[in-house]
Every structure is written in structure tokens, then in C-alpha cells.
């Protein structure tokens, strides 16, 4: 079982209060059927929390300004690596750390340079090149391709990215739920495509 003081999931350079706040919030958020974002100051003080839809949370410019240089965590109801939109929010808000949780993994992304704008286009380019490479290599799993792309983007620009397995409560039930959500979404996509 994951603990709030597990340095792989909750960094040792974070305050004890922040680690506990993330631990408790992430264990609650993983059960939400829609995405939700929660932001915390480095001392663990909550800044704001907001619920969204099945695949995204809309964040206003005011909210981004409030949570600038904070730690952002959000849930992905199904297994899903960080998205381009997630990374864009990190650049725009110059977060201390961007986090996403899903039923299997905790994803973390940091930039010790403070997310300068000139890194954004090279990040997109590195991600795009790795996605294409993974497809050419026959990597069928979309989330594995996305993870590889995030590794390539982060490594090419000196960002720190990790994907660490965690043990949320009743993880088998969460994985099963995530599988059903993915199947449902896949059927909806196929029906829209006329297949």
C-alpha cells in the first residue's frame, strides 16, 4: 500500500503537510468518474479544487494565476498518461509539479528551469517524433505510446518526468472500472466513425 511518505510518489523536497494533503486527496480523487484538479501551495495549503468532465477540467486564467508555482494534481478515471493539455497548463502556470493519477500509475512532471516558453515548441516536437516512432515500432497501446512520448519530451529538455506504480484502495476494482470506461469510449468512437 502506498504511503504519504513514499519518496517515489511524494517527493522528499515537499513539506510533510503537502505530502499528506496529496496522499489524502489522490486517494479520494481516484474514485471520481470525472476528472478533478486540486492545487496546493508548497506548505500543503489548498488553493483550489475543481471538477470537470470525463476527460478534462476547464481551468480559468484567474485559477491558473492563483495556483502559479503550486503543485497540481488531477485524476484520470481510466489509465492515461499526462496529456498535451496537462503539460500546456504546467507551462502556463509554471507549476512546481504537475501530477496525474490513474488506477495504476502516478505521473509526475517538473521543470527546474521554471517552464520557460521557449521550451514549449521543442517539447511538442519531441513528443510528436516519439509518438510517430512508437507507432512505426508497432506499439499498439495508446497510453504506452503517450508515456514513451512524455519520457522523450522530458529527457530532451531537461524536465523530470516519472511514472510510478501505486496502490490505491481497492485497486482491482478501479482497474476493472477503468477497463469498462475505456471499452465504452472505444465503442462510442467506433460508432461515430461508422464502423
PyMOL CGO cylinders between C-alpha atoms (Angstrom):
from pymol import cmd
from pymol.cgo import CYLINDER

trace = [
    CYLINDER, 0.00, 0.00, 0.00, 1.30, 3.46, -0.91, 0.3, 1, 1, 1, 1, 1, 1,
    CYLINDER, 1.30, 3.46, -0.91, 2.07, 5.77, 1.99, 0.3, 1, 1, 1, 1, 1, 1,
    CYLINDER, 2.07, 5.77, 1.99, 2.21, 9.55, 2.16, 0.3, 1, 1, 1, 1, 1, 1,
    CYLINDER, 2.21, 9.55, 2.16, 5.94, 9.42, 2.96, 0.3, 1, 1, 1, 1, 1, 1,
    CYLINDER, 5.94, 9.42, 2.96, 6.87, 7.21, -0.04, 0.3, 1, 1, 1, 1, 1, 1,
    CYLINDER, 6.87, 7.21, -0.04, 9.57, 9.35, -1.69, 0.3, 1, 1, 1, 1, 1, 1,
    CYLINDER, 9.57, 9.35, -1.69, 8.89, 7.86, -5.12, 0.3, 1, 1, 1, 1, 1, 1,
    CYLINDER, 8.89, 7.86, -5.12, 5.31, 9.19, -5.05, 0.3, 1, 1, 1, 1, 1, 1,
    CYLINDER, 5.31, 9.19, -5.05, 5.53, 12.13, -2.64, 0.3, 1, 1, 1, 1, 1, 1,
    CYLINDER, 5.53, 12.13, -2.64, 8.89, 13.87, -3.03, 0.3, 1, 1, 1, 1, 1, 1,
    CYLINDER, 8.89, 13.87, -3.03, 11.20, 14.38, -0.08, 0.3, 1, 1, 1, 1, 1, 1,
    CYLINDER, 11.20, 14.38, -0.08, 11.61, 18.06, -1.00, 0.3, 1, 1, 1, 1, 1, 1,
    CYLINDER, 11.61, 18.06, -1.00, 7.88, 18.59, -0.36, 0.3, 1, 1, 1, 1, 1, 1,
    CYLINDER, 7.88, 18.59, -0.36, 6.72, 19.54, 3.12, 0.3, 1, 1, 1, 1, 1, 1,
    CYLINDER, 6.72, 19.54, 3.12, 5.21, 16.81, 5.25, 0.3, 1, 1, 1, 1, 1, 1,
    CYLINDER, 5.21, 16.81, 5.25, 1.90, 18.71, 5.15, 0.3, 1, 1, 1, 1, 1, 1,
    CYLINDER, 1.90, 18.71, 5.15, 1.93, 18.81, 1.34, 0.3, 1, 1, 1, 1, 1, 1,
    CYLINDER, 1.93, 18.81, 1.34, 2.73, 15.10, 1.06, 0.3, 1, 1, 1, 1, 1, 1,
    CYLINDER, 2.73, 15.10, 1.06, -0.14, 14.23, 3.40, 0.3, 1, 1, 1, 1, 1, 1,
    CYLINDER, -0.14, 14.23, 3.40, -2.54, 16.55, 1.56, 0.3, 1, 1, 1, 1, 1, 1,
    CYLINDER, -2.54, 16.55, 1.56, -1.65, 14.97, -1.81, 0.3, 1, 1, 1, 1, 1, 1,
    CYLINDER, -1.65, 14.97, -1.81, -1.88, 11.46, -0.39, 0.3, 1, 1, 1, 1, 1, 1,
    CYLINDER, -1.88, 11.46, -0.39, -5.35, 12.05, 1.03, 0.3, 1, 1, 1, 1, 1, 1,
    CYLINDER, -5.35, 12.05, 1.03, -6.68, 13.95, -1.99, 0.3, 1, 1, 1, 1, 1, 1,
    CYLINDER, -6.68, 13.95, -1.99, -5.34, 11.47, -4.55, 0.3, 1, 1, 1, 1, 1, 1,
    CYLINDER, -5.34, 11.47, -4.55, -6.88, 8.55, -2.66, 0.3, 1, 1, 1, 1, 1, 1,
    CYLINDER, -6.88, 8.55, -2.66, -10.26, 10.35, -2.84, 0.3, 1, 1, 1, 1, 1, 1,
    CYLINDER, -10.26, 10.35, -2.84, -9.95, 11.63, -6.41, 0.3, 1, 1, 1, 1, 1, 1,
    CYLINDER, -9.95, 11.63, -6.41, -9.19, 8.23, -7.90, 0.3, 1, 1, 1, 1, 1, 1,
    CYLINDER, -9.19, 8.23, -7.90, -12.81, 7.20, -7.26, 0.3, 1, 1, 1, 1, 1, 1,
    CYLINDER, -12.81, 7.20, -7.26, -14.32, 10.13, -9.18, 0.3, 1, 1, 1, 1, 1, 1,
    CYLINDER, -14.32, 10.13, -9.18, -15.92, 9.25, -12.51, 0.3, 1, 1, 1, 1, 1, 1,
    CYLINDER, -15.92, 9.25, -12.51, -14.96, 12.63, -13.96, 0.3, 1, 1, 1, 1, 1, 1,
    CYLINDER, -14.96, 12.63, -13.96, -11.66, 14.45, -13.83, 0.3, 1, 1, 1, 1, 1, 1,
    CYLINDER, -11.66, 14.45, -13.83, -11.00, 16.87, -10.99, 0.3, 1, 1, 1, 1, 1, 1,
    CYLINDER, -11.00, 16.87, -10.99, -7.99, 19.11, -10.35, 0.3, 1, 1, 1, 1, 1, 1,
    CYLINDER, -7.99, 19.11, -10.35, -6.69, 20.16, -6.93, 0.3, 1, 1, 1, 1, 1, 1,
    CYLINDER, -6.69, 20.16, -6.93, -3.89, 22.63, -6.35, 0.3, 1, 1, 1, 1, 1, 1,
    CYLINDER, -3.89, 22.63, -6.35, -1.75, 23.10, -3.25, 0.3, 1, 1, 1, 1, 1, 1,
    CYLINDER, -1.75, 23.10, -3.25, 0.78, 25.62, -2.05, 0.3, 1, 1, 1, 1, 1, 1,
    CYLINDER, 0.78, 25.62, -2.05, 4.15, 24.12, -1.12, 0.3, 1, 1, 1, 1, 1, 1,
    CYLINDER, 4.15, 24.12, -1.12, 3.18, 24.23, 2.57, 0.3, 1, 1, 1, 1, 1, 1,
    CYLINDER, 3.18, 24.23, 2.57, 0.18, 21.97, 1.84, 0.3, 1, 1, 1, 1, 1, 1,
    CYLINDER, 0.18, 21.97, 1.84, -2.48, 24.70, 1.92, 0.3, 1, 1, 1, 1, 1, 1,
    CYLINDER, -2.48, 24.70, 1.92, -5.24, 24.01, -0.62, 0.3, 1, 1, 1, 1, 1, 1,
    CYLINDER, -5.24, 24.01, -0.62, -5.56, 26.73, -3.27, 0.3, 1, 1, 1, 1, 1, 1,
    CYLINDER, -5.56, 26.73, -3.27, -8.50, 25.48, -5.32, 0.3, 1, 1, 1, 1, 1, 1,
    CYLINDER, -8.50, 25.48, -5.32, -10.25, 22.31, -6.42, 0.3, 1, 1, 1, 1, 1, 1,
    CYLINDER, -10.25, 22.31, -6.42, -12.49, 21.93, -9.43, 0.3, 1, 1, 1, 1, 1, 1,
    CYLINDER, -12.49, 21.93, -9.43, -14.45, 19.12, -11.08, 0.3, 1, 1, 1, 1, 1, 1,
    CYLINDER, -14.45, 19.12, -11.08, -14.68, 18.65, -14.81, 0.3, 1, 1, 1, 1, 1, 1,
    CYLINDER, -14.68, 18.65, -14.81, -15.96, 16.12, -17.32, 0.3, 1, 1, 1, 1, 1, 1,
    CYLINDER, -15.96, 16.12, -17.32, -14.89, 12.58, -18.20, 0.3, 1, 1, 1, 1, 1, 1,
    CYLINDER, -14.89, 12.58, -18.20, -11.69, 13.68, -19.98, 0.3, 1, 1, 1, 1, 1, 1,
    CYLINDER, -11.69, 13.68, -19.98, -10.88, 17.25, -18.92, 0.3, 1, 1, 1, 1, 1, 1,
    CYLINDER, -10.88, 17.25, -18.92, -11.24, 20.03, -16.38, 0.3, 1, 1, 1, 1, 1, 1,
    CYLINDER, -11.24, 20.03, -16.38, -11.59, 23.60, -17.61, 0.3, 1, 1, 1, 1, 1, 1,
    CYLINDER, -11.59, 23.60, -17.61, -9.35, 25.98, -15.69, 0.3, 1, 1, 1, 1, 1, 1,
    CYLINDER, -9.35, 25.98, -15.69, -9.72, 29.75, -15.96, 0.3, 1, 1, 1, 1, 1, 1,
    CYLINDER, -9.72, 29.75, -15.96, -6.88, 32.26, -16.31, 0.3, 1, 1, 1, 1, 1, 1,
    CYLINDER, -6.88, 32.26, -16.31, -7.71, 33.51, -12.81, 0.3, 1, 1, 1, 1, 1, 1,
    CYLINDER, -7.71, 33.51, -12.81, -7.40, 29.99, -11.38, 0.3, 1, 1, 1, 1, 1, 1,
    CYLINDER, -7.40, 29.99, -11.38, -4.12, 29.46, -13.21, 0.3, 1, 1, 1, 1, 1, 1,
    CYLINDER, -4.12, 29.46, -13.21, -2.79, 32.72, -11.75, 0.3, 1, 1, 1, 1, 1, 1,
    CYLINDER, -2.79, 32.72, -11.75, -3.95, 31.74, -8.23, 0.3, 1, 1, 1, 1, 1, 1,
    CYLINDER, -3.95, 31.74, -8.23, -2.14, 28.42, -8.44, 0.3, 1, 1, 1, 1, 1, 1,
    CYLINDER, -2.14, 28.42, -8.44, 1.03, 29.63, -10.12, 0.3, 1, 1, 1, 1, 1, 1,
    CYLINDER, 1.03, 29.63, -10.12, 4.10, 27.73, -8.85, 0.3, 1, 1, 1, 1, 1, 1,
    CYLINDER, 4.10, 27.73, -8.85, 1.85, 25.36, -6.89, 0.3, 1, 1, 1, 1, 1, 1,
    CYLINDER, 1.85, 25.36, -6.89, 1.53, 21.60, -7.06, 0.3, 1, 1, 1, 1, 1, 1,
    CYLINDER, 1.53, 21.60, -7.06, -1.32, 20.50, -9.33, 0.3, 1, 1, 1, 1, 1, 1,
    CYLINDER, -1.32, 20.50, -9.33, -2.80, 17.02, -9.05, 0.3, 1, 1, 1, 1, 1, 1,
    CYLINDER, -2.80, 17.02, -9.05, -5.69, 15.57, -11.00, 0.3, 1, 1, 1, 1, 1, 1,
    CYLINDER, -5.69, 15.57, -11.00, -7.25, 12.22, -11.66, 0.3, 1, 1, 1, 1, 1, 1,
    CYLINDER, -7.25, 12.22, -11.66, -7.62, 10.28, -14.88, 0.3, 1, 1, 1, 1, 1, 1,
    CYLINDER, -7.62, 10.28, -14.88, -10.62, 7.92, -14.43, 0.3, 1, 1, 1, 1, 1, 1,
    CYLINDER, -10.62, 7.92, -14.43, -9.03, 5.41, -16.82, 0.3, 1, 1, 1, 1, 1, 1,
    CYLINDER, -9.03, 5.41, -16.82, -5.38, 4.53, -17.33, 0.3, 1, 1, 1, 1, 1, 1,
    CYLINDER, -5.38, 4.53, -17.33, -3.96, 7.59, -19.06, 0.3, 1, 1, 1, 1, 1, 1,
    CYLINDER, -3.96, 7.59, -19.06, -0.58, 9.32, -19.15, 0.3, 1, 1, 1, 1, 1, 1,
    CYLINDER, -0.58, 9.32, -19.15, -0.25, 13.10, -18.98, 0.3, 1, 1, 1, 1, 1, 1,
    CYLINDER, -0.25, 13.10, -18.98, -1.90, 14.80, -21.95, 0.3, 1, 1, 1, 1, 1, 1,
    CYLINDER, -1.90, 14.80, -21.95, -0.65, 17.69, -24.05, 0.3, 1, 1, 1, 1, 1, 1,
    CYLINDER, -0.65, 17.69, -24.05, -3.32, 19.85, -22.38, 0.3, 1, 1, 1, 1, 1, 1,
    CYLINDER, -3.32, 19.85, -22.38, -1.96, 18.86, -18.97, 0.3, 1, 1, 1, 1, 1, 1,
    CYLINDER, -1.96, 18.86, -18.97, 1.56, 19.85, -19.99, 0.3, 1, 1, 1, 1, 1, 1,
    CYLINDER, 1.56, 19.85, -19.99, 0.33, 23.11, -21.51, 0.3, 1, 1, 1, 1, 1, 1,
    CYLINDER, 0.33, 23.11, -21.51, -1.28, 24.03, -18.15, 0.3, 1, 1, 1, 1, 1, 1,
    CYLINDER, -1.28, 24.03, -18.15, 2.06, 23.29, -16.46, 0.3, 1, 1, 1, 1, 1, 1,
    CYLINDER, 2.06, 23.29, -16.46, 3.82, 25.72, -18.80, 0.3, 1, 1, 1, 1, 1, 1,
    CYLINDER, 3.82, 25.72, -18.80, 1.13, 28.37, -18.44, 0.3, 1, 1, 1, 1, 1, 1,
    CYLINDER, 1.13, 28.37, -18.44, 1.03, 28.19, -14.63, 0.3, 1, 1, 1, 1, 1, 1,
    CYLINDER, 1.03, 28.19, -14.63, 4.71, 27.39, -14.12, 0.3, 1, 1, 1, 1, 1, 1,
    CYLINDER, 4.71, 27.39, -14.12, 3.74, 24.69, -11.63, 0.3, 1, 1, 1, 1, 1, 1,
    CYLINDER, 3.74, 24.69, -11.63, 6.12, 23.34, -9.01, 0.3, 1, 1, 1, 1, 1, 1,
    CYLINDER, 6.12, 23.34, -9.01, 4.95, 19.87, -10.04, 0.3, 1, 1, 1, 1, 1, 1,
    CYLINDER, 4.95, 19.87, -10.04, 2.24, 18.53, -12.34, 0.3, 1, 1, 1, 1, 1, 1,
    CYLINDER, 2.24, 18.53, -12.34, 0.71, 15.27, -11.15, 0.3, 1, 1, 1, 1, 1, 1,
    CYLINDER, 0.71, 15.27, -11.15, -1.89, 12.90, -12.57, 0.3, 1, 1, 1, 1, 1, 1,
    CYLINDER, -1.89, 12.90, -12.57, -3.19, 9.70, -11.03, 0.3, 1, 1, 1, 1, 1, 1,
    CYLINDER, -3.19, 9.70, -11.03, -4.95, 6.79, -12.64, 0.3, 1, 1, 1, 1, 1, 1,
    CYLINDER, -4.95, 6.79, -12.64, -5.86, 3.34, -11.31, 0.3, 1, 1, 1, 1, 1, 1,
    CYLINDER, -5.86, 3.34, -11.31, -2.29, 2.07, -11.81, 0.3, 1, 1, 1, 1, 1, 1,
    CYLINDER, -2.29, 2.07, -11.81, 0.16, 4.98, -12.00, 0.3, 1, 1, 1, 1, 1, 1,
    CYLINDER, 0.16, 4.98, -12.00, 1.09, 8.33, -10.53, 0.3, 1, 1, 1, 1, 1, 1,
    CYLINDER, 1.09, 8.33, -10.53, 2.62, 10.57, -13.20, 0.3, 1, 1, 1, 1, 1, 1,
    CYLINDER, 2.62, 10.57, -13.20, 4.83, 13.50, -12.18, 0.3, 1, 1, 1, 1, 1, 1,
    CYLINDER, 4.83, 13.50, -12.18, 6.42, 16.26, -14.25, 0.3, 1, 1, 1, 1, 1, 1,
    CYLINDER, 6.42, 16.26, -14.25, 8.70, 19.11, -13.13, 0.3, 1, 1, 1, 1, 1, 1,
    CYLINDER, 8.70, 19.11, -13.13, 10.89, 21.72, -14.77, 0.3, 1, 1, 1, 1, 1, 1,
    CYLINDER, 10.89, 21.72, -14.77, 13.70, 23.09, -12.63, 0.3, 1, 1, 1, 1, 1, 1,
    CYLINDER, 13.70, 23.09, -12.63, 14.07, 25.98, -15.13, 0.3, 1, 1, 1, 1, 1, 1,
    CYLINDER, 14.07, 25.98, -15.13, 10.56, 27.28, -14.34, 0.3, 1, 1, 1, 1, 1, 1,
    CYLINDER, 10.56, 27.28, -14.34, 8.82, 26.29, -17.61, 0.3, 1, 1, 1, 1, 1, 1,
    CYLINDER, 8.82, 26.29, -17.61, 10.22, 28.97, -19.96, 0.3, 1, 1, 1, 1, 1, 1,
    CYLINDER, 10.22, 28.97, -19.96, 8.01, 29.48, -23.02, 0.3, 1, 1, 1, 1, 1, 1,
    CYLINDER, 8.01, 29.48, -23.02, 10.86, 28.67, -25.42, 0.3, 1, 1, 1, 1, 1, 1,
    CYLINDER, 10.86, 28.67, -25.42, 10.72, 25.02, -24.29, 0.3, 1, 1, 1, 1, 1, 1,
    CYLINDER, 10.72, 25.02, -24.29, 7.07, 24.56, -25.37, 0.3, 1, 1, 1, 1, 1, 1,
    CYLINDER, 7.07, 24.56, -25.37, 7.55, 24.05, -29.15, 0.3, 1, 1, 1, 1, 1, 1,
    CYLINDER, 7.55, 24.05, -29.15, 10.61, 21.76, -28.74, 0.3, 1, 1, 1, 1, 1, 1,
    CYLINDER, 10.61, 21.76, -28.74, 8.57, 19.74, -26.19, 0.3, 1, 1, 1, 1, 1, 1,
    CYLINDER, 8.57, 19.74, -26.19, 5.73, 19.30, -28.68, 0.3, 1, 1, 1, 1, 1, 1,
    CYLINDER, 5.73, 19.30, -28.68, 8.21, 18.35, -31.40, 0.3, 1, 1, 1, 1, 1, 1,
    CYLINDER, 8.21, 18.35, -31.40, 9.94, 15.72, -29.22, 0.3, 1, 1, 1, 1, 1, 1,
    CYLINDER, 9.94, 15.72, -29.22, 6.59, 14.26, -28.16, 0.3, 1, 1, 1, 1, 1, 1,
    CYLINDER, 6.59, 14.26, -28.16, 5.37, 14.10, -31.77, 0.3, 1, 1, 1, 1, 1, 1,
    CYLINDER, 5.37, 14.10, -31.77, 8.54, 12.43, -33.01, 0.3, 1, 1, 1, 1, 1, 1,
    CYLINDER, 8.54, 12.43, -33.01, 8.41, 9.77, -30.31, 0.3, 1, 1, 1, 1, 1, 1,
    CYLINDER, 8.41, 9.77, -30.31, 4.71, 9.09, -30.92, 0.3, 1, 1, 1, 1, 1, 1,
    CYLINDER, 4.71, 9.09, -30.92, 5.48, 8.51, -34.60, 0.3, 1, 1, 1, 1, 1, 1,
    CYLINDER, 5.48, 8.51, -34.60, 8.46, 6.30, -33.73, 0.3, 1, 1, 1, 1, 1, 1,
    CYLINDER, 8.46, 6.30, -33.73, 6.38, 4.20, -31.32, 0.3, 1, 1, 1, 1, 1, 1,
    CYLINDER, 6.38, 4.20, -31.32, 3.65, 3.72, -33.94, 0.3, 1, 1, 1, 1, 1, 1,
    CYLINDER, 3.65, 3.72, -33.94, 6.26, 2.65, -36.50, 0.3, 1, 1, 1, 1, 1, 1,
    CYLINDER, 6.26, 2.65, -36.50, 7.63, 0.15, -33.96, 0.3, 1, 1, 1, 1, 1, 1,
    CYLINDER, 7.63, 0.15, -33.96, 4.14, -1.32, -33.60, 0.3, 1, 1, 1, 1, 1, 1,
    CYLINDER, 4.14, -1.32, -33.60, 3.39, -0.16, -30.05, 0.3, 1, 1, 1, 1, 1, 1,
    CYLINDER, 3.39, -0.16, -30.05, -0.39, -0.66, -30.05, 0.3, 1, 1, 1, 1, 1, 1,
    CYLINDER, -0.39, -0.66, -30.05, -1.17, 0.58, -26.55, 0.3, 1, 1, 1, 1, 1, 1,
    CYLINDER, -1.17, 0.58, -26.55, -2.02, 4.28, -26.87, 0.3, 1, 1, 1, 1, 1, 1,
    CYLINDER, -2.02, 4.28, -26.87, -1.17, 5.02, -23.24, 0.3, 1, 1, 1, 1, 1, 1,
    CYLINDER, -1.17, 5.02, -23.24, 2.21, 3.31, -23.52, 0.3, 1, 1, 1, 1, 1, 1,
    CYLINDER, 2.21, 3.31, -23.52, 2.95, 5.39, -26.64, 0.3, 1, 1, 1, 1, 1, 1,
    CYLINDER, 2.95, 5.39, -26.64, 1.91, 8.54, -24.76, 0.3, 1, 1, 1, 1, 1, 1,
    CYLINDER, 1.91, 8.54, -24.76, 4.15, 7.60, -21.82, 0.3, 1, 1, 1, 1, 1, 1,
    CYLINDER, 4.15, 7.60, -21.82, 7.13, 6.99, -24.12, 0.3, 1, 1, 1, 1, 1, 1,
    CYLINDER, 7.13, 6.99, -24.12, 6.48, 10.34, -25.79, 0.3, 1, 1, 1, 1, 1, 1,
    CYLINDER, 6.48, 10.34, -25.79, 6.41, 12.12, -22.43, 0.3, 1, 1, 1, 1, 1, 1,
    CYLINDER, 6.41, 12.12, -22.43, 9.71, 10.46, -21.45, 0.3, 1, 1, 1, 1, 1, 1,
    CYLINDER, 9.71, 10.46, -21.45, 11.28, 11.59, -24.75, 0.3, 1, 1, 1, 1, 1, 1,
    CYLINDER, 11.28, 11.59, -24.75, 9.96, 15.14, -24.41, 0.3, 1, 1, 1, 1, 1, 1,
    CYLINDER, 9.96, 15.14, -24.41, 11.10, 15.50, -20.82, 0.3, 1, 1, 1, 1, 1, 1,
    CYLINDER, 11.10, 15.50, -20.82, 14.53, 13.98, -21.45, 0.3, 1, 1, 1, 1, 1, 1,
    CYLINDER, 14.53, 13.98, -21.45, 15.18, 16.16, -24.48, 0.3, 1, 1, 1, 1, 1, 1,
    CYLINDER, 15.18, 16.16, -24.48, 14.55, 19.37, -22.49, 0.3, 1, 1, 1, 1, 1, 1,
    CYLINDER, 14.55, 19.37, -22.49, 15.90, 18.52, -19.05, 0.3, 1, 1, 1, 1, 1, 1,
    CYLINDER, 15.90, 18.52, -19.05, 12.49, 18.12, -17.39, 0.3, 1, 1, 1, 1, 1, 1,
    CYLINDER, 12.49, 18.12, -17.39, 11.92, 15.50, -14.70, 0.3, 1, 1, 1, 1, 1, 1,
    CYLINDER, 11.92, 15.50, -14.70, 9.17, 13.02, -15.55, 0.3, 1, 1, 1, 1, 1, 1,
    CYLINDER, 9.17, 13.02, -15.55, 8.21, 9.81, -13.79, 0.3, 1, 1, 1, 1, 1, 1,
    CYLINDER, 8.21, 9.81, -13.79, 5.50, 7.20, -13.88, 0.3, 1, 1, 1, 1, 1, 1,
    CYLINDER, 5.50, 7.20, -13.88, 5.36, 5.18, -10.67, 0.3, 1, 1, 1, 1, 1, 1,
    CYLINDER, 5.36, 5.18, -10.67, 3.04, 2.31, -9.84, 0.3, 1, 1, 1, 1, 1, 1,
    CYLINDER, 3.04, 2.31, -9.84, 0.91, 2.97, -6.76, 0.3, 1, 1, 1, 1, 1, 1,
    CYLINDER, 0.91, 2.97, -6.76, -1.62, 1.05, -4.70, 0.3, 1, 1, 1, 1, 1, 1,
    CYLINDER, -1.62, 1.05, -4.70, -4.87, 2.97, -4.36, 0.3, 1, 1, 1, 1, 1, 1,
    CYLINDER, -4.87, 2.97, -4.36, -7.54, 1.40, -2.16, 0.3, 1, 1, 1, 1, 1, 1,
    CYLINDER, -7.54, 1.40, -2.16, -9.34, -1.48, -3.90, 0.3, 1, 1, 1, 1, 1, 1,
    CYLINDER, -9.34, -1.48, -3.90, -7.09, -1.11, -6.93, 0.3, 1, 1, 1, 1, 1, 1,
    CYLINDER, -7.09, -1.11, -6.93, -8.53, -4.18, -8.70, 0.3, 1, 1, 1, 1, 1, 1,
    CYLINDER, -8.53, -4.18, -8.70, -12.00, -2.59, -8.71, 0.3, 1, 1, 1, 1, 1, 1,
    CYLINDER, -12.00, -2.59, -8.71, -10.52, 0.66, -10.06, 0.3, 1, 1, 1, 1, 1, 1,
    CYLINDER, -10.52, 0.66, -10.06, -8.68, -1.15, -12.85, 0.3, 1, 1, 1, 1, 1, 1,
    CYLINDER, -8.68, -1.15, -12.85, -11.83, -3.04, -13.80, 0.3, 1, 1, 1, 1, 1, 1,
    CYLINDER, -11.83, -3.04, -13.80, -13.81, 0.22, -13.83, 0.3, 1, 1, 1, 1, 1, 1,
    CYLINDER, -13.81, 0.22, -13.83, -11.11, 1.86, -15.98, 0.3, 1, 1, 1, 1, 1, 1,
    CYLINDER, -11.11, 1.86, -15.98, -11.25, -1.05, -18.41, 0.3, 1, 1, 1, 1, 1, 1,
    CYLINDER, -11.25, -1.05, -18.41, -15.04, -0.68, -18.76, 0.3, 1, 1, 1, 1, 1, 1,
    CYLINDER, -15.04, -0.68, -18.76, -14.73, 3.07, -19.30, 0.3, 1, 1, 1, 1, 1, 1,
    CYLINDER, -14.73, 3.07, -19.30, -12.09, 2.54, -21.99, 0.3, 1, 1, 1, 1, 1, 1,
    CYLINDER, -12.09, 2.54, -21.99, -14.25, -0.10, -23.73, 0.3, 1, 1, 1, 1, 1, 1,
    CYLINDER, -14.25, -0.10, -23.73, -17.30, 2.19, -23.61, 0.3, 1, 1, 1, 1, 1, 1,
    CYLINDER, -17.30, 2.19, -23.61, -15.31, 5.09, -25.03, 0.3, 1, 1, 1, 1, 1, 1,
    CYLINDER, -15.31, 5.09, -25.03, -13.85, 2.86, -27.73, 0.3, 1, 1, 1, 1, 1, 1,
    CYLINDER, -13.85, 2.86, -27.73, -17.33, 1.72, -28.79, 0.3, 1, 1, 1, 1, 1, 1,
    CYLINDER, -17.33, 1.72, -28.79, -18.58, 5.32, -28.89, 0.3, 1, 1, 1, 1, 1, 1,
    CYLINDER, -18.58, 5.32, -28.89, -15.61, 6.32, -31.04, 0.3, 1, 1, 1, 1, 1, 1,
    CYLINDER, -15.61, 6.32, -31.04, -16.19, 3.38, -33.42, 0.3, 1, 1, 1, 1, 1, 1,
    CYLINDER, -16.19, 3.38, -33.42, -19.90, 4.21, -33.72, 0.3, 1, 1, 1, 1, 1, 1,
    CYLINDER, -19.90, 4.21, -33.72, -19.08, 7.84, -34.62, 0.3, 1, 1, 1, 1, 1, 1,
    CYLINDER, -19.08, 7.84, -34.62, -16.62, 6.64, -37.25, 0.3, 1, 1, 1, 1, 1, 1,
    CYLINDER, -16.62, 6.64, -37.25, -19.35, 4.47, -38.83, 0.3, 1, 1, 1, 1, 1, 1,
    CYLINDER, -19.35, 4.47, -38.83, -17.70, 1.12, -38.05, 0.3, 1, 1, 1, 1, 1, 1,
]
cmd.load_cgo(trace, "trace")
